[in-house]
Amino acid sequence: MNGIDLKRAAIMISVCLLIGWGIQYFTGFYWLTATLLVMIAVLVNGLIIFNEDLDEGGFDHQEGVTDTPKAKAAQNKANKIQLAVIVCSS
């Protein structure tokens, strides 16, 4: 598994589990449902930030690099993958 970095995914799942367990402890809400809702919120937030940063005036915007048709096509592909992950996790 040379090309896949599972460390970030494991950290995200661990943090979401801890928050889900915390929500269950303080509210009585079921931990698995709370964990999935936290994970969906984190993924949606990442999707919004990704697109916002690539827009003109954003943090990752580079004139002539991120506004080319090829870069826009890659951004659309990344958006579809992120949306698929969000839908599958719900």
C-alpha positions as semicolon CSV with decimal commas, in nm:
position;residue;x (nm);y (nm);z (nm)
1;M;0,000;0,000;0,000
2;N;0,258;0,251;-0,107
3;G;0,019;0,506;-0,259
4;I;-0,250;0,515;0,011
5;D;-0,205;0,713;0,331
6;L;-0,448;0,578;0,588
7;K;-0,311;0,788;0,875
8;R;-0,529;1,093;0,795
9;A;-0,842;0,882;0,755
10;A;-0,774;0,703;1,083
11;I;-0,723;1,034;1,263
12;M;-1,046;1,177;1,120
13;I;-1,247;0,869;1,215
14;S;-1,094;0,865;1,564
15;V;-1,176;1,232;1,624
16;C;-1,531;1,186;1,494
17;L;-1,575;0,880;1,720
18;L;-1,454;1,076;2,023
19;I;-1,691;1,361;1,947
20;G;-1,975;1,112;1,889
21;W;-1,908;0,945;2,223
22;G;-1,896;1,287;2,388
23;I;-2,232;1,376;2,238
24;Q;-2,376;1,047;2,367
25;Y;-2,233;1,105;2,714
26;F;-2,375;1,457;2,750
27;T;-2,703;1,422;2,558
28;G;-2,793;1,054;2,544
29;F;-2,797;1,067;2,164
30;Y;-2,680;0,736;2,012
31;W;-2,300;0,745;1,951
32;L;-2,302;0,593;1,602
33;T;-2,559;0,841;1,471
34;A;-2,374;1,131;1,631
35;T;-2,042;1,010;1,487
36;L;-2,186;0,986;1,136
37;L;-2,342;1,331;1,162
38;V;-2,009;1,478;1,277
39;M;-1,828;1,300;0,992
40;I;-2,078;1,430;0,734
41;A;-2,040;1,783;0,874
42;V;-1,660;1,761;0,848
43;L;-1,677;1,630;0,489
44;V;-1,926;1,896;0,378
45;N;-1,709;2,163;0,541
46;G;-1,407;2,031;0,351
47;L;-1,599;2,039;0,023
48;I;-1,705;2,400;0,080
49;I;-1,356;2,512;0,180
50;F;-1,199;2,331;-0,117
51;N;-1,421;2,515;-0,365
52;E;-1,401;2,848;-0,185
53;D;-1,020;2,844;-0,179
54;L;-0,999;2,772;-0,553
55;D;-1,232;3,060;-0,643
56;E;-1,090;3,394;-0,750
57;G;-0,944;3,567;-0,446
58;G;-0,921;3,239;-0,256
59;F;-0,623;3,105;-0,066
60;D;-0,526;2,848;-0,334
61;H;-0,615;3,054;-0,641
62;Q;-0,330;3,109;-0,886
63;E;-0,389;3,311;-1,201
64;G;-0,326;3,092;-1,506
65;V;-0,295;2,773;-1,301
66;T;-0,619;2,703;-1,116
67;D;-0,851;2,880;-1,360
68;T;-0,761;2,680;-1,671
69;P;-1,017;2,443;-1,827
70;K;-0,804;2,143;-1,728
71;A;-0,788;2,259;-1,366
72;K;-1,163;2,327;-1,363
73;A;-1,226;1,975;-1,496
74;A;-1,008;1,830;-1,219
75;Q;-1,196;2,040;-0,962
76;N;-1,530;1,910;-1,094
77;K;-1,399;1,553;-1,074
78;A;-1,283;1,610;-0,715
79;N;-1,624;1,759;-0,628
80;K;-1,801;1,450;-0,764
81;I;-1,574;1,219;-0,565
82;Q;-1,627;1,421;-0,246
83;L;-2,004;1,423;-0,297
84;A;-2,002;1,046;-0,355
85;V;-1,811;0,993;-0,029
86;I;-2,056;1,219;0,157
87;V;-2,359;1,038;0,014
88;C;-2,208;0,695;0,089
89;S;-2,132;0,793;0,447
90;S;-2,488;0,911;0,506
